[in-house]
Amino acid sequence: PGAKVEPVGFRELKKLLPSELDGFTLDDSGGQKTKAMGVNISTAHAVFKGDGRIALKVSDMGSLKGMMGMTLGWMQFDIDKESSRGYERTGTKNGHKFLEKFTKSGQRSEITYLVANRFVVEAKGRKVPMDAVKGAVAKIDFEALEALKGHGVPQK
């Protein structure tokens, strides 16, 4: 199992989030580090408003792979389903596994990526097309996020 690794600070994660999106205004941004039952998680977020809403979040669970398995159970499956109400599918882009969901009602778009088996990137849109949500995710530098994998303080 290897040493436990303290998550990267949320201020570092926040630097990777965009400060602007075309057609949207930054409404809120922030972050936090929480510890509960010996589990440390660091999270940064940014919320953008325009004709709709896009929320971005980057989380680091340190070396808690077991926790990720519970949180990202979809990673164990290949999903491709569609109905008149929307769709849900998994895939891989640039080596990163993702889950994409779209619900026509309320135009709810959601995409979640796992980066470097450690970081979770989430984007949720309301009243916006999936392309807008994908465009928001594209503003996050996944390579810089991957580079943070080597950071973090080993816990005693």
C-alpha positions in Angstrom: 0.0 0.0 0.0 2.5 2.9 0.2 2.5 5.9 2.4 -0.6 8.1 2.9 -0.3 11.4 1.0 -1.7 14.6 2.2 -3.9 16.2 -0.5 -2.5 19.3 -2.4 -3.8 22.5 -0.8 -7.0 23.9 -2.2 -5.3 27.2 -3.1 -3.0 25.2 -5.5 -6.1 23.5 -7.0 -7.9 26.8 -7.3 -5.1 28.2 -9.5 -6.0 25.6 -12.1 -9.6 26.8 -12.5 -10.4 29.4 -15.1 -11.3 32.9 -14.0 -13.5 33.5 -17.1 -15.6 31.5 -19.6 -16.9 32.9 -22.9 -20.5 34.2 -22.3 -20.3 33.6 -18.5 -19.3 35.7 -15.5 -17.5 34.3 -12.5 -20.1 34.3 -9.7 -18.3 32.5 -7.0 -15.0 30.7 -6.3 -13.3 29.2 -3.4 -12.0 26.0 -1.8 -11.6 24.0 1.4 -9.7 21.3 3.0 -11.7 18.9 5.2 -10.7 16.1 7.4 -13.3 13.6 8.7 -12.6 10.1 10.2 -9.0 10.4 9.2 -9.8 11.2 5.6 -8.3 14.4 4.1 -9.9 16.0 1.0 -9.0 19.2 -0.7 -11.5 20.9 -3.1 -11.6 24.1 -5.2 -14.6 25.3 -7.1 -15.7 28.1 -9.5 -19.3 28.9 -10.5 -20.1 30.8 -13.6 -23.4 32.4 -14.6 -24.7 33.6 -18.0 -27.9 32.4 -19.7 -27.3 29.3 -17.7 -24.9 28.1 -15.0 -21.6 26.1 -15.1 -20.0 24.9 -11.9 -16.4 23.5 -11.9 -14.8 21.5 -9.1 -11.4 19.9 -8.7 -10.8 17.6 -5.7 -7.8 15.8 -4.4 -8.3 12.8 -2.1 -4.6 12.3 -1.6 -3.7 8.6 -1.6 -7.2 7.4 -0.7 -7.8 5.0 -3.6 -10.4 3.0 -1.7 -12.5 6.2 -1.1 -12.3 6.9 -4.9 -13.6 3.5 -5.7 -16.7 4.3 -3.6 -17.1 7.8 -5.0 -16.3 6.9 -8.6 -17.9 3.5 -8.9 -18.6 4.2 -12.5 -14.9 3.8 -13.3 -15.3 0.0 -13.1 -17.8 0.0 -16.0 -18.1 0.9 -19.7 -21.5 2.7 -20.0 -23.3 3.8 -23.1 -27.0 4.4 -22.7 -29.4 6.7 -24.4 -33.1 7.5 -24.2 -35.5 10.2 -25.3 -34.6 11.9 -22.0 -30.9 12.1 -22.4 -27.7 9.9 -22.3 -25.0 8.6 -20.1 -21.6 7.3 -21.3 -18.1 6.6 -20.1 -15.0 7.0 -22.2 -11.3 8.0 -22.2 -9.8 11.2 -23.4 -6.1 11.9 -23.4 -5.7 8.9 -21.1 -8.2 10.1 -18.5 -11.4 8.1 -17.8 -14.6 10.2 -17.8 -18.3 9.9 -17.2 -20.6 12.2 -19.2 -24.4 12.6 -18.5 -26.9 14.8 -20.3 -30.6 15.2 -19.3 -32.7 17.1 -21.8 -35.1 18.3 -19.1 -33.5 21.6 -17.8 -30.5 20.9 -20.1 -28.5 19.4 -17.3 -24.9 18.5 -18.5 -22.4 16.8 -16.3 -18.9 15.5 -16.9 -16.5 13.9 -14.4 -12.8 13.0 -15.1 -10.3 11.1 -13.0 -6.8 12.5 -13.5 -3.6 10.7 -12.4 -5.7 8.2 -10.3 -6.0 10.9 -7.7 -7.7 14.1 -8.8 -11.4 14.4 -9.7 -12.5 17.1 -12.1 -16.2 17.8 -12.2 -18.2 20.2 -14.4 -22.0 20.6 -14.1 -24.1 22.8 -16.3 -27.7 23.9 -16.1 -29.6 25.3 -19.0 -26.4 25.1 -21.1 -25.5 22.6 -23.9 -22.9 19.9 -23.2 -20.5 21.6 -25.5 -20.4 24.6 -23.1 -19.6 22.3 -20.2 -16.9 20.5 -22.3 -15.5 23.9 -23.2 -15.3 24.9 -19.5 -13.4 21.6 -18.7 -11.0 22.3 -21.6 -9.9 25.4 -19.7 -8.5 23.3 -16.9 -4.8 22.3 -17.5 -4.9 18.5 -16.9 -1.1 18.3 -17.4 -0.5 20.8 -14.6 -2.9 18.9 -12.4 -1.1 15.6 -13.2 2.2 17.4 -12.3 0.8 18.0 -8.8 0.6 14.2 -8.2 4.1 14.3 -6.9 3.3 17.0 -4.4 1.6 16.6 -1.1 3.2 15.8 2.2 3.5 12.1 3.3 1.5 11.7 6.5 3.1 10.1 9.6 
